[in-house]
Amino acid sequence: MGPRVQLPPEIQLAQRLAGNEQVTRDRAVRKLRKYIVARTQRAEGGFTHDELLKVWKGLFYCMWMQDKPLLQEELGRTISQLIHAFQTTEAREYPRQPLDTRPAFRERE
């Protein structure tokens, strides 16, 4: 067996956000907030469009997997507060990403 391939952090987070266990998803949301802050504070910049899209897909499935209404509402608030974690102008791109996760919206552009 060859060496393990290290996946980019955005993909790792997206996989954990879409996990089956709520504990795994909750931890991933907390780690995502810290990752956004750290990534956007770096001098070389923040996220590309594709990286944000991967994160949003993970968040989409995180919400999808949450089947309890009150917890889903809380998760929605938590996800909406992630915009405040961005330290750069990328905060303007963050709300646009959900539109790119749905193929029907992309076809209209």
C-alpha positions in Angstrom: 0.0 0.0 0.0 1.3 3.4 -1.0 1.6 6.5 1.2 -1.6 8.2 2.4 -2.7 11.2 0.5 -3.3 14.2 2.7 -6.6 15.9 1.8 -6.9 19.6 1.9 -8.4 21.0 5.1 -11.6 22.2 3.4 -12.4 18.7 2.2 -11.6 17.2 5.6 -13.9 19.7 7.3 -16.6 19.1 4.7 -16.5 15.4 5.3 -16.8 15.8 9.0 -19.6 18.4 8.6 -21.5 15.8 6.6 -20.8 13.0 9.1 -23.4 10.6 10.5 -22.8 11.4 14.2 -24.0 14.7 15.6 -20.9 15.0 17.9 -18.7 14.8 14.9 -20.6 17.5 13.1 -20.7 19.8 16.1 -16.9 19.5 16.5 -16.5 20.2 12.8 -18.5 23.4 13.0 -16.4 24.6 16.0 -13.2 23.7 14.1 -14.5 25.4 11.0 -14.9 28.7 12.9 -11.4 28.5 14.2 -10.1 27.6 10.7 -11.8 30.5 9.0 -10.3 32.9 11.6 -6.8 31.5 11.2 -7.0 31.2 7.4 -8.3 34.8 6.8 -5.7 36.3 9.1 -2.8 35.0 7.1 -0.9 37.4 4.9 -1.2 35.3 1.8 -4.9 35.6 1.8 -8.0 33.6 2.6 -10.1 31.3 0.5 -10.7 30.7 -3.2 -14.1 30.3 -4.6 -13.7 26.6 -4.9 -12.5 26.2 -1.3 -15.5 28.1 0.0 -17.8 26.0 -2.1 -16.4 22.8 -0.6 -17.0 24.2 2.9 -20.5 25.2 2.0 -21.3 21.8 0.7 -20.3 20.4 4.0 -22.5 22.9 5.8 -25.4 22.0 3.5 -25.1 18.4 4.4 -24.6 19.2 8.1 -27.9 21.0 8.1 -29.5 18.2 6.1 -28.3 15.6 8.6 -29.8 17.5 11.6 -33.3 16.2 11.8 -34.4 17.7 15.1 -36.2 21.0 14.6 -34.8 22.9 17.6 -31.3 21.7 17.0 -31.6 22.5 13.3 -32.7 26.1 14.2 -29.7 26.4 16.5 -27.4 25.1 13.8 -28.8 27.6 11.4 -27.9 30.4 13.8 -24.4 29.0 14.3 -23.9 28.8 10.5 -25.1 32.3 10.0 -22.7 33.6 12.6 -19.8 32.2 10.7 -19.7 35.3 8.6 -18.3 37.2 11.6 -15.3 34.8 11.6 -14.0 36.1 8.3 -11.3 38.7 8.8 -11.2 39.9 5.2 -13.5 41.0 2.4 -14.3 37.4 1.7 -17.2 37.8 4.1 -19.1 39.1 1.1 -18.5 35.9 -0.8 -19.6 33.6 2.1 -23.4 34.2 1.7 -23.2 33.6 -2.1 -21.9 30.1 -1.8 -25.2 28.3 -1.0 -26.4 29.3 -4.4 -23.5 27.6 -6.0 -24.2 24.3 -4.2 -27.5 23.9 -6.0 -27.1 22.9 -9.7 -30.4 24.5 -10.6 -29.2 27.9 -9.5 -25.9 27.6 -11.5 -27.7 26.8 -14.7 -29.6 30.1 -14.5 -26.4 32.2 -14.4 
